Amino acid sequence: MDLAVTLEDRPGEFARLTEALGNAGVNIEGLCGVTSGGNGTIHVLVEDAAAARSALEGAGLRIDAEAEAIVLDVSAGVDRPGTAAGLAKTIADAGVNVQVAYTATHDRVVVVTADDATARQALGA
């Protein structure tokens, strides 16, 4: 599950998020973050969304979005230049917009799309 959390763009906020998850025993499997306009948006991939949600809300953090992410294994010789381009082209050719994309542990690519069912079918995932 991909959770999107908005943080203030100031020292310690990222630590607060990661400590909340770690203290709750929630493993971060993938993560990306960007800042803009005084805030940061962090996307975090977790297996146990309920535990992550509880930990983050308990730390006073607001979850802005929750999405069932498509997680693709790109190991076993597939992790090479052009792999991401091939995945993106396949999704685009299916007429689906990618909303978020990042890498995760264990040679995986994470995508959140506007139409996961169509994207999954196109990718064979």
Secondary structure, 3 states (H helix, E strand, C coil): CEEEEEEECCCCHHHHHHHHHHHCCCCCCEEEEEEECCEEEEEEECCCHHHHHHHHHHCCCCEEEEECCEEEECCCCCCCCCHHHHHHHHHHHCCCCEEEEEEECCCEEEEEECCHHHHHHHHCC
